[in-house]
């Protein structure tokens, strides 16, 4: 009998991470797309680091930083009552860092590809910068937004190294599907590992297929043909 808790925990983690990343990434991507600051290359490098760093490196340094045995982790625990190591909250933080470029890059590209006339016309009409972003720019870059959301969600589902380092393997708390697969393989329970793997394979395939269909305009073409 398969334990559904790891799958439910995985999708809960992916959903929370995606929502938080969307909130964080819109202003960050807007700034990266429009700024001429000298620190832009540094900011873009930091955002992109999770693409090239081994996940275990990120997880290891997070484990060191937030461990109660270290000064910062002890301060969080003693003064704020927050313990991020081996907790679901720690998984969320690790996922935010690890999946950040998958949300920021598509949205940044969307902002960069918009015509400057859209923003200028909105300002001429007396709209604020915030209103311009929300009411004018974002509606004109829906494919970029959808791509960022789907990629961040799918990437979070597939995490292993980061969540293992920062969250461990606590059943019902930090044992997500990728870790459950590893456990089942270690226990030579290939049937359960295969079930988890097939479910994740099918879901991620559908998610990525949606990205290509949306960006390729297939739904629009299909609607016109009918």
C-alpha positions, 0 to 999 in steps of 0.5 A: 500500500503506497503512502500518499503523504510524501506526494501530498507534502510535495505538492503542498511544498510546490504550491506554497513555493510557487506562490511566494516565488511569484510575489518575490520574482515580479518586482525582482524581475522588473528591476533586473529588466530595467535597471542600469545599476552597476550591481545588476551583473552581481544580482543576476549572478546570485539569482542564477547560481542555483542553476549551476551549483550542486543542490547539496552545496546550497543545502549544506550551507543552509544547514550550517547557517540555520542550525541551532548550534550556530549563532544565527540559527540559535538567535532565530530559535531563542528570540523568534522561536523559528527552527528551520532545520528539519522543518517544513518551513526550512523546506520552503526556504530552501525551495525558494532559493533553489527554484528562484531562477526558474521563476525570475528568468522567464518573467525578466525576459517578458518585461524586457521584450515588452514595448516601451510604449506600453509603459510610457503611455500608461505614465502619460495617462497618470498611472503609477508605476505599481498600477502600470506593472499590474494593470498594463505590463503583466497582462501583456506578458502572460506566456512568460508568467505562465512559463515561470509559474509552471517551471518553478512548480515542476522544479520544486517537485523534483528537488532532492539534494536541497530538501534532504540536507535542510529537511532530512527525512521526517515522515509527515513533515519533511519526507517529500516524494523524491526522498521517499523514492530514494528510501524505497530503492534503498529498501529494495522496494522497487514496486513502491519506488516505481509507483512514486516515480511514475506519478511524478513522471506523469505530472511533470510531463503534463506540466512541461507539455502545457508550457510548450503548448501555451508558448507555441500558441497551440490553444489559440490556433486550435480555437481559430480552427474550430 
